[in-house]
Each structure stands twice: as C-alpha cells, then as structure tokens.
C-alpha cells in the first residue's frame, strides 16, 4: 500500500486556530466562528462539468481527525509537508501529461516499448540477411562449432580445478542434450540428409565417448530416430553407469530402463512410438485427455527431460506397446534431471548443484552460458539456432528461435552474441552493411536512453511526492495531535449527466458507499446502469449534494458496522516502525453517526485535480469531531 497524505487547506488551518481558542466542536450544537473559506479557481472540463470529456476520476484521500489538545504549533511540520507533497504530486501529474507517459512509456503496450521491439527485431533480421550475403561454408561452420567451447574457456584463464569441474559439467550437459533432442518432435517429424547432431558444440565429447556410432548412425540410409535413442539416449548416465559392474542395485535399475527402451523401439512398437514422438494425432486417444496432450506438446518432451512418469500419458496414447514411453523414465538413482542440467548450463535457472556459473570474458557483454542459451536452447517445441544452422533437413526451412521468450535482458544481448559469432557460424558484414548496422545500433541506443531518462524522471517525481507523504504521516502520528489518520479512495464518474460518487476506506474490499446526483437539477437520484462498478463490493447508500454556486460539494455517509467498512479502531504502529494510518476512536464514538465531507475542487499546475476541505462526525443534534481532509487525482 502506497502511503498517501492529506493536503491541508486554509480551512483546516482556520479550524486549528479556532481550536486553540477553545472553539472545538462540542457534543451540543454551538455557533463556531471560523475563517471564511478561500476563493477557489473555476475548474472546467473535469468530471463535475456537464458533458465533460473527462468522465472518470479516482482520488486518493486522507483524513486527519484532530485531538482537542492539538495546537497551531503542532501543525507546522504537517502543513509544510502537505504543501510540498501537493506540489510534488502536481509536478508528477504534469510530467505524466506532458510526456503522455502511460501511453508512450508506462503501459505494457506503450508505443515507445513497441517501437524499441520493432527496432531490435529489425536489427536481428538485418544481421541475418547481411551475414548471409557472404556465408561461411558448412564444413567450416561445423569445425568452428567443435572447438568453440574450448576457445571460449581459454578466454577465462580458469584454474586446473575449475577447468576439471567444467569438463565434468560439460559431459553431463552434452548427454542431457541427447535426451532433449530425442524427445523433441523435430527428430521424429523430419527426414535428414545426414546424421543429425543433438548439439554440434558437443560433437567432440560425443566422438570421444562413442555416442551415436552404431550402424543406424553411420549408414547412408540409417534410421536416425533409432540412432539417437538406442545409441545415444541408452548410453547417457540416466540409462548407463560405469559403476554397474560393482553395484548390483544400480545394475538392476539401469538395466530395467534399458530393457523398456529396447521394447519401445522394437519392431512391434516402433511405428506407434514414432507417432507419439512426432505428435501424430492418430497416436493419441481422441478424448479430452488426448487433445490435452496435443494442445500441450511440451508434455512429451518434459516426460523425458524431467525423467518423470506420467499416468495421464498412458491413458492418452493409443498403442499399448508405445505406452511404455509414459512410464520409461525415472530420475532415480540419478539426483539431477536432464532439464536441470540444461537450464543451469544455458543460464536459464541458477543451479549450483549442477553447474558453476561462469563470468563473461573481459570486454564482452555475454558469458559462455549465455552463448550456449543463444545457440542451443530449445524453447518448448521450437528448434534451437543450432538446429537451424546445422541440421540438414529435407524439404524444411527452420526458423530462428523466438528470443523474446527468453526475457528482455537476454533478448537485448542477442545482437552482440550474433555479431560475436558472425565469423564462426554466419559470415561477414560488407563495409556498406557494417556502416548501416552501426546506424541501426545507434538508433536503438538513443531510443533506450530516451526511455531510461523519462522513466528515471517519472520515478524521481513519485519518490519526491512520497517523501512528503511520509513526513506528513510522521507528524500525524505525534502523540496528542490526532485521533485518527485514515486513508480512502473516492471515485467520481459521469454518465449522461448523472454524477456518481463512490468511497471505500483503505485495507478492506467488502464495502463502499455510493450516491448519484443529477447535474442538471442538483438532486439525488437512484443510480442508473452504465457505471463502472467493482463486482466484489457491496454498495451502501450515501447522499451527495452540490451547492448552487458550484462551490461546496457534500458527501454524507451513514456510519454502521464501522469495523466492517474500514472505519473502526486500528492500532498505531510501534515506535520503531514506519508511521502509518491509525484510528484511536472506539467504535462507540462513530457507530450510528454520519461522516459528512465538505469538499472544494481545485487544480494545480493546470494538471492535477484535487479536493480540499473538512469532514465532520455528527448526528442530527451535534458535531462530535472535525477533520482536515484532502483528495488528489491518483497518478500512481
């Protein structure tokens, strides 16, 4: 909850001066001499004006119910804070209006944000098009991929222990990428001209450890799906362990998984299994369960990369034999799943137990792990950039990944990463394209700088206004100064010349008061349809009046069930806590009485609509308490 603070009016000051002379509101009617209310400027084109273009406004409001022992001297800090806060909120609103902040900068769909995204997307397309004019040869690209990680590590000057740790993590990661690729529909849905690699940057590790070297992997017309599963997945540490020779329990667990894997790819089950992995609709039951699986295609991948069984999958898959896939995987006895290893190495989710984070090399904006995320990450059923660059797919053109899915901070690194990998994987910029690219990058930087400047300025205005509010809260909480310091929201709406006033006290979401006034006749009327209302609230009746001279506006609220409506006792914060809102008055002092506001409109810096005035807790016979109040247009 943002702490807001009332702006004190001249009327409030008059009240305080009179109270020091013994003229506090009594429990019996009494003539009280007060200063005349000040002259307020004429405000037009606000929600109170007939046929106004501004048909809705939300005011943040605060109320200080004074203790009869308060003196004018008690108010000095309060008044000073209120004047400063009032000005700061007005400056904030003026800045918001002058910059069209919400539309251009603040909202999720702000035009400046959309423009920046278009510029960055345009730069990515420009890079790909420009680099493709002088492409690198496929064999050179693959050779570069096989040595890239080693060359990256050389830039970091790791110690021998650090390098050994990374090498162990790297093997873990490369094996996890085999399982991810095996379960990805990209493998089962396509025909490849040559053996596809789960991760070309891992090819040196695969070769050194005899992964994917069997007949299906080397034959000119090999079955690459069987190759990846039976000579790749089956050899990973999740299915095979060197310790099996001396650990009978481990031997049993791993051999059971390998047996199920062989059953899955047996001649009897192979076509059905292939249909499941390719997400062929006919491989799933045509029920709500089956459709759920096809609508959330990542489920088939997640069963493998998370190493989890899935009983719903068993109900969805048609072929009994291929249902083995749904129960094939089990993390035990391994402690970390393929997904955990992949996410950690690709800098998606920190996981110290899986991979140690690496720093970016000196003079560069991205780390090796972020480079791996750019090259190797497969988001859901999307292919990776590595798949696009290295897989030789018949009759299919793969697209670049949607990097915006990886978050703004990573998407901002993409141009740098692609530029750094240009000579490795893509090609080189011509002199003309390099000049054009510099201009595009400069335009993006200028756009970002402008957005940063405006957002920093806006936050500065809000912080300055908030500081004034906090000063006022500290003053209102001084012992002997106030009986209550209460916050509320008051909403005014106009529909067809009917003015609706709505008030809800802060920190409760059950009740609000509401009244409607005909602006032509200045008479209270039943509230018609057509207003924006909060469905969770129960609306309680109120009375709204407006003086004929267009000055004072009165809103009267019958106080019943004061604790339920948010006007009951609230303890003050402890001395060592930040001062906030409170209500010292017991319910017996307010229950069954009326809270009546006297409000006057104003506008500061021709930008911020405010209301100032007083409020009274009263009944037909007396005024019991008087309060200084104010509301200002909610600009948070």
KAQUIFEN-V416566 format. One record per pair of residues at least 24 apart in sequence whose C-alpha atoms are under 6 Angstrom apart, sorted by the first residue. I is the first residue (numbers start at 0). J is the second residue. Records with the same first field share a line. If there is no record, write none. Layout:
I->J / J
//
This chain:
3->468
4->61 / 468
5->61 / 628 / 629
6->81 / 629
7->81
8->611
10->36
11->627
15->71
16->71
19->70
24->622 / 623
25->623
26->621 / 623
27->621
28->621
54->492 / 493
55->491 / 492
56->490 / 491
57->489 / 490 / 632 / 633
58->488 / 489 / 630 / 631 / 632 / 633
59->488 / 630 / 631 / 633
60->486 / 487 / 488 / 629 / 630
61->485 / 486 / 628 / 629
62->484 / 485 / 627 / 628
63->483 / 484 / 626 / 627
64->481 / 482 / 483 / 625 / 626
65->481 / 482 / 626
66->480 / 481 / 482
69->480
77->471 / 474
80->467 / 470 / 471
84->464 / 467
87->464
88->464
89->603 / 607
91->460
92->607
93->606
130->425 / 426 / 427 / 428
133->426
134->425 / 426
135->425 / 426
140->424
143->423
144->200
145->200 / 202 / 203
155->360
172->340 / 341
173->201
174->235
175->337
178->232
179->304
182->300
183->300
184->276 / 277
187->276 / 277
188->277
190->393
191->391 / 392 / 393
192->391
195->390
263->321
268->320 / 321
271->321
272->321
282->316 / 317
283->315 / 316 / 317
284->315 / 316 / 317
288->315
289->315
297->379
304->337 / 338
305->336 / 338
306->330
344->368
345->371 / 372
472->578
473->578
482->583
483->581 / 582 / 583
484->580 / 581
485->580
504->565
507->565
509->536
510->536 / 537 / 538 / 564
511->538
512->538 / 539 / 540 / 541
513->540 / 541
514->541 / 542 / 543
551->598 / 599
552->597 / 598
553->596 / 597
554->595 / 596
555->594 / 595
556->593 / 594
557->593
558->590 / 591 / 592 / 593
559->590 / 591
592->617 / 618
593->617 / 618
608->632
//
